[in-house]
């Protein structure tokens, strides 16, 4: 078992201290790439089929070459086995590979990295804030899980300075979109709702599973409605269902609320014993 990470790059396991990409890798130069984060449950990656399908949906518009699923599954197995029983998450990253010092991509193969690290889904209630910078629901990369995360870094840093763990974006229409690395579900008047994909949010795997397992409505929600929400929670592969304790300092009580508790229970009941739902 390792205390850091185990890394597989372009077909082979490498020592963590030696894991690197060239200075002119397009992922490093211009954020040209896509990724997936999967939680590890009992020594196996969770929801592999859905994550790999989304990886391909993200990579196709960017014209990125992604290895066959069998190659990625073998790589995930290799890094989990090398890390040991404390493995908690997997990250798959595919970049445009070595390229010129600009936006134009070269003709070299993609860089493919699979890494295992420790960690478990974040538990317990958390605080969130809203931020003034909108997501563009009409962007060329809307809905793609790209590695271009500078916008998220800025928003999350603002949240952390205010004692919160997540920042919630609106879209250009002023409707709720998503967090920096999560989807949001909101309880309004006894009804559980979440923004539709047309709002510009990522098609989260956990979000998708929750929609299948719970009574939730996909509907546009004005950001102003967050000030009157009865309850809310975040969902992601590293959070599962995480209750929101406060939004912009306004407490949501009780926390978790009944809709949140029911969603968490339904998620566990539906997928607690299923590795690849």
ChimeraX commands (.cxc) that place a marker at each C-alpha (Angstrom):
marker #1 position 0.00,0.00,0.00 radius 0.5
marker #1 position 1.19,3.54,-0.72 radius 0.5
marker #1 position 0.38,6.73,1.15 radius 0.5
marker #1 position 0.44,8.91,-1.96 radius 0.5
marker #1 position -0.82,7.78,-5.34 radius 0.5
marker #1 position -0.21,5.04,-7.87 radius 0.5
marker #1 position 0.04,6.24,-11.46 radius 0.5
marker #1 position -0.32,4.58,-14.85 radius 0.5
marker #1 position 0.78,6.65,-17.85 radius 0.5
marker #1 position 0.46,5.61,-21.48 radius 0.5
marker #1 position 0.43,1.91,-20.81 radius 0.5
marker #1 position 2.65,1.35,-17.80 radius 0.5
marker #1 position 2.81,1.87,-14.07 radius 0.5
marker #1 position 5.37,4.50,-13.07 radius 0.5
marker #1 position 6.77,5.57,-9.75 radius 0.5
marker #1 position 4.80,8.49,-8.33 radius 0.5
marker #1 position 7.97,10.58,-8.01 radius 0.5
marker #1 position 8.70,10.06,-11.70 radius 0.5
marker #1 position 5.17,10.53,-13.00 radius 0.5
marker #1 position 5.24,13.49,-15.38 radius 0.5
marker #1 position 4.18,14.79,-18.76 radius 0.5
marker #1 position 6.29,16.84,-21.20 radius 0.5
marker #1 position 6.32,20.63,-20.95 radius 0.5
marker #1 position 4.45,20.80,-24.25 radius 0.5
marker #1 position 1.63,18.41,-23.43 radius 0.5
marker #1 position -1.53,20.11,-24.64 radius 0.5
marker #1 position -3.30,19.42,-21.37 radius 0.5
marker #1 position -0.66,21.44,-19.55 radius 0.5
marker #1 position -0.40,24.16,-22.20 radius 0.5
marker #1 position -4.06,24.95,-22.87 radius 0.5
marker #1 position -6.21,22.63,-20.74 radius 0.5
marker #1 position -6.95,20.42,-23.73 radius 0.5
marker #1 position -8.28,17.24,-22.18 radius 0.5
marker #1 position -11.06,15.41,-20.37 radius 0.5
marker #1 position -11.25,13.38,-17.19 radius 0.5
marker #1 position -13.33,11.15,-14.95 radius 0.5
marker #1 position -13.21,10.59,-11.20 radius 0.5
marker #1 position -14.55,7.30,-9.86 radius 0.5
marker #1 position -14.89,6.18,-6.27 radius 0.5
marker #1 position -13.46,2.81,-5.27 radius 0.5
marker #1 position -15.73,0.43,-3.35 radius 0.5
marker #1 position -14.33,-2.78,-1.86 radius 0.5
marker #1 position -11.36,-2.75,-4.19 radius 0.5
marker #1 position -13.26,-2.00,-7.41 radius 0.5
marker #1 position -14.13,1.18,-9.27 radius 0.5
marker #1 position -17.82,2.11,-9.00 radius 0.5
marker #1 position -20.13,2.68,-12.00 radius 0.5
marker #1 position -17.36,2.01,-14.51 radius 0.5
marker #1 position -19.67,1.62,-17.51 radius 0.5
marker #1 position -21.35,4.98,-16.95 radius 0.5
marker #1 position -18.08,6.80,-16.28 radius 0.5
marker #1 position -16.38,5.43,-19.38 radius 0.5
marker #1 position -19.43,6.26,-21.50 radius 0.5
marker #1 position -19.28,9.85,-20.25 radius 0.5
marker #1 position -15.54,9.98,-20.90 radius 0.5
marker #1 position -16.26,9.16,-24.54 radius 0.5
marker #1 position -19.10,11.69,-24.72 radius 0.5
marker #1 position -16.69,14.34,-23.44 radius 0.5
marker #1 position -13.80,13.33,-25.69 radius 0.5
marker #1 position -15.72,13.03,-28.95 radius 0.5
marker #1 position -16.45,16.76,-29.51 radius 0.5
marker #1 position -12.80,17.50,-28.71 radius 0.5
marker #1 position -11.67,14.82,-31.18 radius 0.5
marker #1 position -9.53,13.16,-28.52 radius 0.5
marker #1 position -8.44,9.54,-28.94 radius 0.5
marker #1 position -9.40,7.43,-25.94 radius 0.5
marker #1 position -8.14,3.84,-25.47 radius 0.5
marker #1 position -10.56,0.94,-25.57 radius 0.5
marker #1 position -12.57,0.36,-22.41 radius 0.5
marker #1 position -10.66,-2.88,-21.83 radius 0.5
marker #1 position -7.39,-0.94,-21.66 radius 0.5
marker #1 position -8.78,1.57,-19.18 radius 0.5
marker #1 position -10.38,-1.12,-17.02 radius 0.5
marker #1 position -7.06,-3.00,-16.92 radius 0.5
marker #1 position -5.27,0.22,-15.97 radius 0.5
marker #1 position -7.76,0.92,-13.18 radius 0.5
marker #1 position -7.37,-2.60,-11.85 radius 0.5
marker #1 position -3.59,-2.26,-11.93 radius 0.5
marker #1 position -3.48,0.99,-9.95 radius 0.5
marker #1 position -6.05,-0.20,-7.41 radius 0.5
marker #1 position -4.14,-3.43,-6.84 radius 0.5
marker #1 position -0.85,-1.55,-6.52 radius 0.5
marker #1 position -2.33,1.00,-4.11 radius 0.5
marker #1 position -3.92,-1.58,-1.87 radius 0.5
marker #1 position -7.12,-1.77,0.19 radius 0.5
marker #1 position -7.01,1.91,1.17 radius 0.5
marker #1 position -7.65,2.99,-2.43 radius 0.5
marker #1 position -10.60,5.37,-2.41 radius 0.5
marker #1 position -10.73,7.02,-5.80 radius 0.5
marker #1 position -9.54,6.77,-9.39 radius 0.5
marker #1 position -8.88,9.58,-11.83 radius 0.5
marker #1 position -8.67,9.00,-15.58 radius 0.5
marker #1 position -7.21,11.90,-17.57 radius 0.5
marker #1 position -6.87,12.08,-21.35 radius 0.5
marker #1 position -5.12,15.07,-22.93 radius 0.5
marker #1 position -4.36,16.17,-26.47 radius 0.5
marker #1 position -0.80,14.93,-26.03 radius 0.5
marker #1 position 2.38,16.69,-27.08 radius 0.5
marker #1 position 1.59,19.71,-29.23 radius 0.5
marker #1 position 2.65,23.18,-30.35 radius 0.5
marker #1 position 2.81,26.16,-27.98 radius 0.5
marker #1 position -0.69,27.35,-28.83 radius 0.5
marker #1 position -4.28,26.23,-29.28 radius 0.5
marker #1 position -3.64,24.20,-32.44 radius 0.5
marker #1 position -3.19,20.54,-31.62 radius 0.5
marker #1 position -0.31,18.48,-32.99 radius 0.5
marker #1 position -0.46,15.02,-34.52 radius 0.5
marker #1 position 0.95,13.10,-31.55 radius 0.5
marker #1 position -1.08,10.49,-29.63 radius 0.5
marker #1 position -3.18,11.42,-26.63 radius 0.5
marker #1 position -1.65,11.30,-23.17 radius 0.5
marker #1 position -3.58,8.87,-20.96 radius 0.5
marker #1 position -3.14,8.88,-17.19 radius 0.5
marker #1 position -4.91,6.68,-14.64 radius 0.5
marker #1 position -4.17,7.34,-10.97 radius 0.5
marker #1 position -5.38,5.80,-7.72 radius 0.5
marker #1 position -5.37,7.62,-4.39 radius 0.5
marker #1 position -6.90,7.29,-0.95 radius 0.5
marker #1 position -10.04,9.00,0.27 radius 0.5
marker #1 position -13.68,8.24,0.89 radius 0.5
marker #1 position -16.86,10.11,-0.06 radius 0.5
marker #1 position -17.21,13.32,1.94 radius 0.5
marker #1 position -19.70,12.86,4.76 radius 0.5
marker #1 position -21.72,15.15,6.98 radius 0.5
marker #1 position -23.47,18.44,6.25 radius 0.5
marker #1 position -21.57,21.18,4.47 radius 0.5
marker #1 position -21.87,24.89,3.72 radius 0.5
marker #1 position -22.03,26.42,0.24 radius 0.5
marker #1 position -22.01,29.88,-1.24 radius 0.5
marker #1 position -23.18,31.32,-4.53 radius 0.5
marker #1 position -20.74,33.14,-6.79 radius 0.5
marker #1 position -21.30,36.02,-9.25 radius 0.5
marker #1 position -19.68,34.38,-12.28 radius 0.5
marker #1 position -22.18,32.55,-14.56 radius 0.5
marker #1 position -21.72,29.30,-16.40 radius 0.5
marker #1 position -22.30,29.63,-20.12 radius 0.5
marker #1 position -24.93,27.04,-20.96 radius 0.5
marker #1 position -24.27,27.71,-24.67 radius 0.5
marker #1 position -20.51,27.15,-24.53 radius 0.5
marker #1 position -18.82,24.79,-26.99 radius 0.5
marker #1 position -17.80,22.62,-24.05 radius 0.5
marker #1 position -20.99,22.75,-21.99 radius 0.5
marker #1 position -21.68,19.33,-20.55 radius 0.5
marker #1 position -18.17,18.04,-21.24 radius 0.5
marker #1 position -15.97,17.04,-18.32 radius 0.5
marker #1 position -12.89,18.92,-19.46 radius 0.5
marker #1 position -9.72,19.61,-17.48 radius 0.5
marker #1 position -10.10,23.37,-18.04 radius 0.5
marker #1 position -10.92,24.05,-14.39 radius 0.5
marker #1 position -9.49,27.53,-13.76 radius 0.5
marker #1 position -13.01,28.95,-13.32 radius 0.5
marker #1 position -13.70,26.31,-10.69 radius 0.5
marker #1 position -10.42,27.01,-8.90 radius 0.5
marker #1 position -11.31,30.69,-8.52 radius 0.5
marker #1 position -14.85,29.97,-7.32 radius 0.5
marker #1 position -13.82,27.25,-4.89 radius 0.5
marker #1 position -11.09,29.45,-3.40 radius 0.5
marker #1 position -13.74,32.11,-2.75 radius 0.5
marker #1 position -15.93,29.51,-1.05 radius 0.5
marker #1 position -13.11,28.24,1.14 radius 0.5
marker #1 position -12.24,31.78,2.23 radius 0.5
marker #1 position -15.81,32.05,3.49 radius 0.5
marker #1 position -15.70,28.73,5.32 radius 0.5
marker #1 position -17.70,26.80,2.70 radius 0.5
marker #1 position -16.76,23.67,0.77 radius 0.5
marker #1 position -18.53,24.38,-2.51 radius 0.5
marker #1 position -19.56,27.26,-4.76 radius 0.5
marker #1 position -22.80,27.27,-6.75 radius 0.5
marker #1 position -22.93,28.85,-10.22 radius 0.5
marker #1 position -25.90,30.34,-12.01 radius 0.5
marker #1 position -26.08,30.17,-15.80 radius 0.5
marker #1 position -26.40,33.17,-18.10 radius 0.5
marker #1 position -30.21,33.11,-17.69 radius 0.5
marker #1 position -29.91,33.47,-13.92 radius 0.5
marker #1 position -30.99,29.91,-13.18 radius 0.5
marker #1 position -29.18,27.50,-10.87 radius 0.5
marker #1 position -26.57,25.49,-12.77 radius 0.5
marker #1 position -24.13,23.46,-10.66 radius 0.5
marker #1 position -21.23,23.50,-8.21 radius 0.5
marker #1 position -17.55,23.49,-9.08 radius 0.5
marker #1 position -17.48,19.71,-8.84 radius 0.5
marker #1 position -21.00,18.69,-7.95 radius 0.5
marker #1 position -24.65,18.79,-8.93 radius 0.5
marker #1 position -27.23,20.36,-6.64 radius 0.5
marker #1 position -30.67,19.11,-5.60 radius 0.5
marker #1 position -33.10,21.49,-3.93 radius 0.5
marker #1 position -36.19,20.99,-1.77 radius 0.5
marker #1 position -38.87,23.56,-2.58 radius 0.5
marker #1 position -42.33,23.30,-1.06 radius 0.5
marker #1 position -41.99,19.58,-0.39 radius 0.5
marker #1 position -40.76,18.80,-3.90 radius 0.5
marker #1 position -37.22,17.68,-4.80 radius 0.5
marker #1 position -35.87,19.35,-7.94 radius 0.5
marker #1 position -32.58,19.59,-9.81 radius 0.5
marker #1 position -31.52,21.70,-12.81 radius 0.5
marker #1 position -31.95,20.01,-16.21 radius 0.5
marker #1 position -28.93,19.43,-18.44 radius 0.5
marker #1 position -30.15,22.30,-20.60 radius 0.5
marker #1 position -29.22,24.60,-17.70 radius 0.5
marker #1 position -25.58,23.88,-18.55 radius 0.5
marker #1 position -24.70,21.51,-15.72 radius 0.5
marker #1 position -22.59,18.42,-16.08 radius 0.5
marker #1 position -24.43,15.13,-16.47 radius 0.5
marker #1 position -23.13,13.79,-13.17 radius 0.5
marker #1 position -23.07,10.02,-12.78 radius 0.5
marker #1 position -24.35,10.25,-9.20 radius 0.5
marker #1 position -26.96,12.75,-10.37 radius 0.5
marker #1 position -28.12,10.27,-13.01 radius 0.5
marker #1 position -28.33,7.44,-10.49 radius 0.5
marker #1 position -30.31,9.59,-8.07 radius 0.5
marker #1 position -32.79,10.57,-10.77 radius 0.5
marker #1 position -33.34,6.88,-11.46 radius 0.5
marker #1 position -33.70,5.96,-7.77 radius 0.5
marker #1 position -35.69,8.88,-6.34 radius 0.5
marker #1 position -38.70,11.05,-6.99 radius 0.5
marker #1 position -37.01,14.16,-8.39 radius 0.5
marker #1 position -38.06,16.65,-11.07 radius 0.5
marker #1 position -35.65,18.23,-13.53 radius 0.5
marker #1 position -36.69,21.85,-13.80 radius 0.5
marker #1 position -35.10,25.28,-14.15 radius 0.5
marker #1 position -34.75,26.99,-10.77 radius 0.5
marker #1 position -34.03,30.70,-10.44 radius 0.5
marker #1 position -31.00,31.47,-8.29 radius 0.5
marker #1 position -33.25,33.69,-6.19 radius 0.5
marker #1 position -35.17,30.57,-5.15 radius 0.5
marker #1 position -32.16,29.36,-3.16 radius 0.5
marker #1 position -32.97,32.01,-0.57 radius 0.5
marker #1 position -36.24,30.23,0.19 radius 0.5
marker #1 position -35.15,26.60,-0.25 radius 0.5
marker #1 position -36.31,24.28,2.52 radius 0.5
marker #1 position -33.36,21.96,2.08 radius 0.5
marker #1 position -30.70,21.03,-0.46 radius 0.5
marker #1 position -27.87,18.61,-1.08 radius 0.5
marker #1 position -24.86,18.11,-3.32 radius 0.5
marker #1 position -24.16,14.98,-5.34 radius 0.5
marker #1 position -20.96,13.71,-6.92 radius 0.5
marker #1 position -18.75,10.63,-7.01 radius 0.5
marker #1 position -16.77,11.97,-4.05 radius 0.5
marker #1 position -19.82,13.13,-2.07 radius 0.5
marker #1 position -22.63,10.67,-2.88 radius 0.5
marker #1 position -25.48,12.61,-1.16 radius 0.5
marker #1 position -24.11,15.42,1.01 radius 0.5
marker #1 position -26.62,17.62,2.87 radius 0.5
marker #1 position -26.21,21.39,2.59 radius 0.5
marker #1 position -26.22,23.04,6.02 radius 0.5
marker #1 position -26.29,26.64,4.79 radius 0.5
marker #1 position -26.38,28.68,1.59 radius 0.5
marker #1 position -24.62,32.05,1.73 radius 0.5
marker #1 position -24.75,31.82,5.53 radius 0.5
marker #1 position -28.51,31.10,5.72 radius 0.5
marker #1 position -29.08,27.89,7.71 radius 0.5
marker #1 position -31.22,25.15,6.22 radius 0.5
marker #1 position -32.99,23.37,9.06 radius 0.5
marker #1 position -33.46,20.61,9.77 radius 0.5
marker #1 position -30.30,19.27,8.14 radius 0.5
marker #1 position -30.58,16.84,6.58 radius 0.5
marker #1 position -34.15,17.57,5.58 radius 0.5
marker #1 position -36.65,14.79,4.86 radius 0.5
marker #1 position -36.15,14.84,1.08 radius 0.5
marker #1 position -32.38,14.71,1.49 radius 0.5
marker #1 position -32.59,11.85,3.96 radius 0.5
marker #1 position -34.94,9.95,1.67 radius 0.5
marker #1 position -32.62,10.48,-1.32 radius 0.5
marker #1 position -29.60,9.23,0.63 radius 0.5
marker #1 position -31.54,6.17,1.78 radius 0.5
marker #1 position -32.77,5.43,-1.74 radius 0.5
marker #1 position -29.26,5.79,-3.16 radius 0.5
marker #1 position -27.84,3.32,-0.64 radius 0.5
marker #1 position -30.71,0.89,-1.08 radius 0.5
marker #1 position -30.43,0.91,-4.87 radius 0.5
marker #1 position -26.67,0.85,-5.28 radius 0.5
marker #1 position -25.12,-0.18,-1.96 radius 0.5
marker #1 position -24.50,-3.71,-3.20 radius 0.5
marker #1 position -24.08,-2.90,-6.90 radius 0.5
marker #1 position -20.66,-2.06,-8.32 radius 0.5
marker #1 position -21.64,-1.18,-11.88 radius 0.5
marker #1 position -25.22,0.08,-11.91 radius 0.5
marker link #1:1,2 radius 0.2
marker link #1:2,3 radius 0.2
marker link #1:3,4 radius 0.2
marker link #1:4,5 radius 0.2
marker link #1:5,6 radius 0.2
marker link #1:6,7 radius 0.2
marker link #1:7,8 radius 0.2
marker link #1:8,9 radius 0.2
marker link #1:9,10 radius 0.2
marker link #1:10,11 radius 0.2
marker link #1:11,12 radius 0.2
marker link #1:12,13 radius 0.2
marker link #1:13,14 radius 0.2
marker link #1:14,15 radius 0.2
marker link #1:15,16 radius 0.2
marker link #1:16,17 radius 0.2
marker link #1:17,18 radius 0.2
marker link #1:18,19 radius 0.2
marker link #1:19,20 radius 0.2
marker link #1:20,21 radius 0.2
marker link #1:21,22 radius 0.2
marker link #1:22,23 radius 0.2
marker link #1:23,24 radius 0.2
marker link #1:24,25 radius 0.2
marker link #1:25,26 radius 0.2
marker link #1:26,27 radius 0.2
marker link #1:27,28 radius 0.2
marker link #1:28,29 radius 0.2
marker link #1:29,30 radius 0.2
marker link #1:30,31 radius 0.2
marker link #1:31,32 radius 0.2
marker link #1:32,33 radius 0.2
marker link #1:33,34 radius 0.2
marker link #1:34,35 radius 0.2
marker link #1:35,36 radius 0.2
marker link #1:36,37 radius 0.2
marker link #1:37,38 radius 0.2
marker link #1:38,39 radius 0.2
marker link #1:39,40 radius 0.2
marker link #1:40,41 radius 0.2
marker link #1:41,42 radius 0.2
marker link #1:42,43 radius 0.2
marker link #1:43,44 radius 0.2
marker link #1:44,45 radius 0.2
marker link #1:45,46 radius 0.2
marker link #1:46,47 radius 0.2
marker link #1:47,48 radius 0.2
marker link #1:48,49 radius 0.2
marker link #1:49,50 radius 0.2
marker link #1:50,51 radius 0.2
marker link #1:51,52 radius 0.2
marker link #1:52,53 radius 0.2
marker link #1:53,54 radius 0.2
marker link #1:54,55 radius 0.2
marker link #1:55,56 radius 0.2
marker link #1:56,57 radius 0.2
marker link #1:57,58 radius 0.2
marker link #1:58,59 radius 0.2
marker link #1:59,60 radius 0.2
marker link #1:60,61 radius 0.2
marker link #1:61,62 radius 0.2
marker link #1:62,63 radius 0.2
marker link #1:63,64 radius 0.2
marker link #1:64,65 radius 0.2
marker link #1:65,66 radius 0.2
marker link #1:66,67 radius 0.2
marker link #1:67,68 radius 0.2
marker link #1:68,69 radius 0.2
marker link #1:69,70 radius 0.2
marker link #1:70,71 radius 0.2
marker link #1:71,72 radius 0.2
marker link #1:72,73 radius 0.2
marker link #1:73,74 radius 0.2
marker link #1:74,75 radius 0.2
marker link #1:75,76 radius 0.2
marker link #1:76,77 radius 0.2
marker link #1:77,78 radius 0.2
marker link #1:78,79 radius 0.2
marker link #1:79,80 radius 0.2
marker link #1:80,81 radius 0.2
marker link #1:81,82 radius 0.2
marker link #1:82,83 radius 0.2
marker link #1:83,84 radius 0.2
marker link #1:84,85 radius 0.2
marker link #1:85,86 radius 0.2
marker link #1:86,87 radius 0.2
marker link #1:87,88 radius 0.2
marker link #1:88,89 radius 0.2
marker link #1:89,90 radius 0.2
marker link #1:90,91 radius 0.2
marker link #1:91,92 radius 0.2
marker link #1:92,93 radius 0.2
marker link #1:93,94 radius 0.2
marker link #1:94,95 radius 0.2
marker link #1:95,96 radius 0.2
marker link #1:96,97 radius 0.2
marker link #1:97,98 radius 0.2
marker link #1:98,99 radius 0.2
marker link #1:99,100 radius 0.2
marker link #1:100,101 radius 0.2
marker link #1:101,102 radius 0.2
marker link #1:102,103 radius 0.2
marker link #1:103,104 radius 0.2
marker link #1:104,105 radius 0.2
marker link #1:105,106 radius 0.2
marker link #1:106,107 radius 0.2
marker link #1:107,108 radius 0.2
marker link #1:108,109 radius 0.2
marker link #1:109,110 radius 0.2
marker link #1:110,111 radius 0.2
marker link #1:111,112 radius 0.2
marker link #1:112,113 radius 0.2
marker link #1:113,114 radius 0.2
marker link #1:114,115 radius 0.2
marker link #1:115,116 radius 0.2
marker link #1:116,117 radius 0.2
marker link #1:117,118 radius 0.2
marker link #1:118,119 radius 0.2
marker link #1:119,120 radius 0.2
marker link #1:120,121 radius 0.2
marker link #1:121,122 radius 0.2
marker link #1:122,123 radius 0.2
marker link #1:123,124 radius 0.2
marker link #1:124,125 radius 0.2
marker link #1:125,126 radius 0.2
marker link #1:126,127 radius 0.2
marker link #1:127,128 radius 0.2
marker link #1:128,129 radius 0.2
marker link #1:129,130 radius 0.2
marker link #1:130,131 radius 0.2
marker link #1:131,132 radius 0.2
marker link #1:132,133 radius 0.2
marker link #1:133,134 radius 0.2
marker link #1:134,135 radius 0.2
marker link #1:135,136 radius 0.2
marker link #1:136,137 radius 0.2
marker link #1:137,138 radius 0.2
marker link #1:138,139 radius 0.2
marker link #1:139,140 radius 0.2
marker link #1:140,141 radius 0.2
marker link #1:141,142 radius 0.2
marker link #1:142,143 radius 0.2
marker link #1:143,144 radius 0.2
marker link #1:144,145 radius 0.2
marker link #1:145,146 radius 0.2
marker link #1:146,147 radius 0.2
marker link #1:147,148 radius 0.2
marker link #1:148,149 radius 0.2
marker link #1:149,150 radius 0.2
marker link #1:150,151 radius 0.2
marker link #1:151,152 radius 0.2
marker link #1:152,153 radius 0.2
marker link #1:153,154 radius 0.2
marker link #1:154,155 radius 0.2
marker link #1:155,156 radius 0.2
marker link #1:156,157 radius 0.2
marker link #1:157,158 radius 0.2
marker link #1:158,159 radius 0.2
marker link #1:159,160 radius 0.2
marker link #1:160,161 radius 0.2
marker link #1:161,162 radius 0.2
marker link #1:162,163 radius 0.2
marker link #1:163,164 radius 0.2
marker link #1:164,165 radius 0.2
marker link #1:165,166 radius 0.2
marker link #1:166,167 radius 0.2
marker link #1:167,168 radius 0.2
marker link #1:168,169 radius 0.2
marker link #1:169,170 radius 0.2
marker link #1:170,171 radius 0.2
marker link #1:171,172 radius 0.2
marker link #1:172,173 radius 0.2
marker link #1:173,174 radius 0.2
marker link #1:174,175 radius 0.2
marker link #1:175,176 radius 0.2
marker link #1:176,177 radius 0.2
marker link #1:177,178 radius 0.2
marker link #1:178,179 radius 0.2
marker link #1:179,180 radius 0.2
marker link #1:180,181 radius 0.2
marker link #1:181,182 radius 0.2
marker link #1:182,183 radius 0.2
marker link #1:183,184 radius 0.2
marker link #1:184,185 radius 0.2
marker link #1:185,186 radius 0.2
marker link #1:186,187 radius 0.2
marker link #1:187,188 radius 0.2
marker link #1:188,189 radius 0.2
marker link #1:189,190 radius 0.2
marker link #1:190,191 radius 0.2
marker link #1:191,192 radius 0.2
marker link #1:192,193 radius 0.2
marker link #1:193,194 radius 0.2
marker link #1:194,195 radius 0.2
marker link #1:195,196 radius 0.2
marker link #1:196,197 radius 0.2
marker link #1:197,198 radius 0.2
marker link #1:198,199 radius 0.2
marker link #1:199,200 radius 0.2
marker link #1:200,201 radius 0.2
marker link #1:201,202 radius 0.2
marker link #1:202,203 radius 0.2
marker link #1:203,204 radius 0.2
marker link #1:204,205 radius 0.2
marker link #1:205,206 radius 0.2
marker link #1:206,207 radius 0.2
marker link #1:207,208 radius 0.2
marker link #1:208,209 radius 0.2
marker link #1:209,210 radius 0.2
marker link #1:210,211 radius 0.2
marker link #1:211,212 radius 0.2
marker link #1:212,213 radius 0.2
marker link #1:213,214 radius 0.2
marker link #1:214,215 radius 0.2
marker link #1:215,216 radius 0.2
marker link #1:216,217 radius 0.2
marker link #1:217,218 radius 0.2
marker link #1:218,219 radius 0.2
marker link #1:219,220 radius 0.2
marker link #1:220,221 radius 0.2
marker link #1:221,222 radius 0.2
marker link #1:222,223 radius 0.2
marker link #1:223,224 radius 0.2
marker link #1:224,225 radius 0.2
marker link #1:225,226 radius 0.2
marker link #1:226,227 radius 0.2
marker link #1:227,228 radius 0.2
marker link #1:228,229 radius 0.2
marker link #1:229,230 radius 0.2
marker link #1:230,231 radius 0.2
marker link #1:231,232 radius 0.2
marker link #1:232,233 radius 0.2
marker link #1:233,234 radius 0.2
marker link #1:234,235 radius 0.2
marker link #1:235,236 radius 0.2
marker link #1:236,237 radius 0.2
marker link #1:237,238 radius 0.2
marker link #1:238,239 radius 0.2
marker link #1:239,240 radius 0.2
marker link #1:240,241 radius 0.2
marker link #1:241,242 radius 0.2
marker link #1:242,243 radius 0.2
marker link #1:243,244 radius 0.2
marker link #1:244,245 radius 0.2
marker link #1:245,246 radius 0.2
marker link #1:246,247 radius 0.2
marker link #1:247,248 radius 0.2
marker link #1:248,249 radius 0.2
marker link #1:249,250 radius 0.2
marker link #1:250,251 radius 0.2
marker link #1:251,252 radius 0.2
marker link #1:252,253 radius 0.2
marker link #1:253,254 radius 0.2
marker link #1:254,255 radius 0.2
marker link #1:255,256 radius 0.2
marker link #1:256,257 radius 0.2
marker link #1:257,258 radius 0.2
marker link #1:258,259 radius 0.2
marker link #1:259,260 radius 0.2
marker link #1:260,261 radius 0.2
marker link #1:261,262 radius 0.2
marker link #1:262,263 radius 0.2
marker link #1:263,264 radius 0.2
marker link #1:264,265 radius 0.2
marker link #1:265,266 radius 0.2
marker link #1:266,267 radius 0.2
marker link #1:267,268 radius 0.2
marker link #1:268,269 radius 0.2
marker link #1:269,270 radius 0.2
marker link #1:270,271 radius 0.2
marker link #1:271,272 radius 0.2
marker link #1:272,273 radius 0.2
marker link #1:273,274 radius 0.2
marker link #1:274,275 radius 0.2
marker link #1:275,276 radius 0.2
marker link #1:276,277 radius 0.2
view
